[in-house]
Amino acid sequence: MVEKSDRWQYIYFHLPWQIMVVVLFILSSISGEDLSQYTFAISDKLIHFLVFGILGILMFRSFSVSLRPGIRKNAIILAIVLASIYGAIDEIHQLYVPGRFASVGDWFAGTLGIIVMVLIYNGFIRMFFKNQNTGNLDNTGR
C-alpha cells in the first residue's frame, strides 16, 4: 500500500514534469497552419529558453528527492541531459508534423534555458537553506 506522504511527494515533485512533457508533445503536434493563429510577438527562441528551462527545473526538483542516491546525487546533470534530450526528440517529432520543421536553433535555445535556469534555481535553493541555518544543503529543494 502506498502511504499518503508518498502519494503527495509524487504529486508535488514528480508529476509536474511528466505533465509538462505530455503538454509539450501535444503542442508540438499542432500543424504549422493551425499554429499560425496562436503566434505571439515573442521570439520563439525566448519561448524555447523559458519553457525548457522550466522543464529542467521541474525535472531537477523531482530527481533531487529520488529514493535512489545516485539519481539524487546527480540531479543537476540528469535534469540538464534528459530535458535537453527531450528537446531534441521534440524537434525531431516536429519533422513529422505538417507545416512544422526541426530547428537546431530552437533546441540550442531550449538547452541553454535548461542549463541557466536549473543552475540559478539550484543557487537560490542553496542560498535559501544556507540563510535558514538548517545545515541542509542537499539538492532536495525542501
N, C-alpha and C positions, 0 to 999 in steps of 0.2 A: 504494500500500500504506500502511495506517495504521501508524504507529510505535507501539511498545509504550507509550511515555510518553504519547502522545496518547490511547490507549485508557484508560489508568489515570486520566488527567486527566478524561476524560469520565465514567468510573465514579465517581470521587471527588467531582467538582464538579457535574456536570450531571444525572446520573441520579437522585440522591436527590429533587430537587424534582419531577421528572417522575413518579417512582413515587408520591410523595405525592399528586399531583393525581389519579392514577388511583384510589388508595385512597380519597381523599375522595369521588370521584364514586360509587364502589361503595357506600360507607357512606351517602351521600345518597340512594341508590336504594332503601334499605331502607324498607318501608312503615311508616307510623305504628304499626300494630298490632304488627308484628314488632319494632319499635324499643323498645316499652314494656318488653320483657323485658331490655333492655340499659341501662336508665336507671341513672344514678348519683345520688348525693346532692349532686353538684357542680352549680352553676349552669351552664346551657347557655351563658350569656354568657361565663363564665370559660373554658369549653371552647373556644368560638369564638376568644376572645382568644389563648389558648395555641396552639391548632392552627394558626390562620392566621398567628400570629407566627412559628412555626417554619417554615411555608411561605415566609414573607417572607425569613427568614434564609437558607434553602436557595437561594432564587432570587438573593439578593444575592451569596452565595458563588459561584454559577455565573456571574452576569453580571460579577463582579469579575475573572474570569480569561478573559473572552472575548477572542478574537483580534481582534475589531473594537474599535478605540479608542473609538468613540462609545458603544458599549454599556458598555465598561469604565469610561469617564469618568462615565457617568450611571447606574451600577449601583444606587445607593440609590433614586433616583427610579423607575427601571424596576421594581425589585423591589416597591416600595410600590404603584405604579399597577397593575402586572399581577396581583399577588396580590390586590389589592382588587377588580379587575375579575373575577377568577376567583371570589372570594367572592360577588359579585353574581350571576354566572352560576349558581353553585351554589344560591343562594336561589331563583332563577327556576326552575331544574331541579326543585326540591322542589315547585313548584306542580303538577307533573305526576305526582307520586308519591302514591299513595293514602294518606290519613291524614297527609300532611305538608303544610306550608304555608310560604310565604316570610315572612321577618321582617326588616324594616329594622333592628331592634334587633340581630339576630344579625350582619347584615352590618356594622353600625357597630362592634360589639364586635370582630369579626374585623379590620376595618380599623385600629382603634385598636391592637390587638395587633401588627399588622404594623408600624405606624409605631414604636411604642415598642420592640419587640424588635429591629428592624433598626437603629435608631439606637443602642441600647445595645450590640448586637453590634459595630457599627462602632466605637464608642467604645472597647470593650475591645480590639479588634484594633489600633487605632491606639496605644493605651496600651501594649500588649504589645510592639509593634515599636519604639516610642519607647524603652521600657525596655531593649530588646535592643541599642540603639545601632547598629542596622543602617542607619539612614538611609532605610529603605524604608517610606515612609508612604503608599504607594498602597493601593488597595482590594482587593488580591489575597487577603487572608485567609491568606497564607502568610508 
